[in-house]
Every structure is written in C-alpha cells, then in structure tokens.
Amino acid sequence: MRIGVLTGGGDCPGLNAVIRAVTLSLLPAHELLGIERGFWGLMVDRLRPLDAAAVRDRLDEGGTLLGTHNRADPFAWEGTDRSELAWQTCRRHALDALVAIGGDGSLTIAERFGRQCGLPVVGVPKTIDNDIEGNERSFGFDSAVAVVADALTRLQTTARSHGRVMVVETMGRDAGWIALEGGLAGGADAILLPERPFALDALTDFVRLRVAEQGYALVCVAEGARLADGAQSWQQLPGGVARLGGVGNALVQELGQRLPQIEARATLLGHLQRGGAPTAFDRVLSTRFGVAAATCVREGAFGVTVALQGDRVVRVPLALVAGKNRRVPAAHELLNCAAALGVFV
Ligand code: F6P
C-alpha cells in the first residue's frame, strides 16, 4: 500500500516520534509519503517520500518534520470548498490510505474527508490540550504539564522572596487539563479552569488569606478560564477560530486594584508549552500510538483513531470523536485532590 502521513493543527512534542513509529513499522512492506503542513499539502500537492533515514533520529525532537497548519481545512479554505482538489492529489499519488495525526479539529476534518472522498483514514490523537474525545491521554500533554510545573516551581521561590502573588497562565483552550495537572504538579494555591467559572470576590479573599498565612500565593489560570458572572472577550480569527490569551494579565490588574498592598505579577507561558523535546512518557506514548496506527493500516481497520483508555491503546471510531471536546468533568478525582489540599479550584 501507499500511505500518506500528515500532521495538522498546532504542533506538540512527540509528533516526530509518531511519524517515526508509523514509518519504521510499515517499511519496507509499504510505501510512505509525507504530506507537508497538514491538509494544506494535499490542496497544493506537496508530498515527499518518507524513508527510514528521514525519521530514524527524530524520537526526541520537538515540532514536526512534516510541518503543520492550524487552519488548513479543505472544506473551507479561504472561503471555498477545496476538498475535490485535495482528493485529486490523493489520486495523483495513488494513496491507498491516510494516517492523520491531529487534534480535535484535524481529526474532524480527516473523518469528513475520509467519509466524503472514500479515502481510508486512521487518526492519531495529538494535542497538548488533552481534550480529544475517547482518549484519556494525548501525547504532548505530559510535556506541556512538565513546563507548567517547572515554571510554577521556579516562580514559587521568587514569589516567596518578594511576598508576591504570581499568576501563571497556561494554554488549553476550552479544557482545563493543562492548568489542573500543571497546577497540582507545581504546587499552585489556586487553579482556575474554564470548566469552573470563578468569582473574583472569592478568589480575592482566598489570595488575601493565603498571603497572610504563607507570605505569597501562586495562581495557575487556564487561558480559557471565565468569571462566574462575566464573558470572556477573545480575538476572533478568520476561519472562526478564537485566539485566547491575556486572562493572566487581566487577573493581575483586578487583584492589584482589590489588594493594593500586595504585589501581583503575571507570566504567560504561551508557546513554551508546545516547544522542545517530548518527555520520556510522551516518547513512549507517541511510539505506542504510531505502532498502533500502523497496525490499523496493516489490518485494514480504517475510520478509527487510536486512543489511550486506561493503560491500553484501543481503536475508537473517528465518527465518535469528530466535533467533540473532552473537558474536565465536575467530579474528577484531581479536583477532589486539589480541594483536599486547600487549593482554590
Ligand atoms: O490547541 C493547542 C493550542 O496550543 C491551544 O492550547 C492554544 O490556545 C492554541 O493552540 C494556540 O494556537 P496558535 O499556535 O495558533 O497561537
């Protein structure tokens, strides 16, 4: 078979490890073509052979050797449906199947493309946000959490030295997983999640008390966090995607007005959470996902994404994943852990 491989959406640590595992598992029996910059490469015909030499040394390398694109949707590219163009590229290269490594957006596109054009597709769940339906752990998430934990640990020493409130803003879009696990791992005093809109009065009282008790406070806020009684104003981008970011600074201003005697500072971690090498956990998970996706191809199990459930890599129908978003449930064990430790969550 001749198999196309693409990476779509925001990059994350572990993408190259998946490409490596898919390629090394399928060679030499099958032929692999790397598609550049996600579905964009199918629209403009940018494909190149993937061989062992191209992937062998990539296990620990961040980013994606194929490049990626955040908004390359062939069904809505610059206001036009270009899916037929993308499908023509697949036919021109005689692709028998596609391995699509992407987040909720790219997997949704892959499912639709496979269904409408008849191309057999296997998905691999990628995102630091950890918000893909049917999958308990996407690769890249552990690496992002490690960055948040390290940042909080570093900020704790300077917060304590100056008697300040340090606010750390994490990524995650509408899901609070990065802030929740990163906040717990970094010893945050307050963790603010999109799933749990918070009241400023209650947070202010908590911070005042915490500073009185221990001399400083660490707040970990997810970029999608919302006030209980307010709306979030996001910058709307072409293609309908909202750009988040800035809630940490807004929070510091609010706290500064409400607690003028306590200094507060914000740190926006931004794309630091996506860059760099994958953790050992993510290297292993990426490798497991890549091998499992290759097995799907060999066994003709298409229209599925590989996923982690418990400690097992399973197959989940792409149709069940498409268009969905996995968020922190109300009674999640980690929320109980945080509450048991007196964390404001
Ligand atoms: O979905 C991954 C993610 O990193 C989000 O956490 C974040 O909101 C978004 O991508 C940022 O995207 P961009 O790279 O376009 O700024």
Residues whose N, C-alpha, C, O or C-beta is under 5 A from the ligand:
A	BS01	F6P	G10 N70 D129 M171 G172 R173 L244
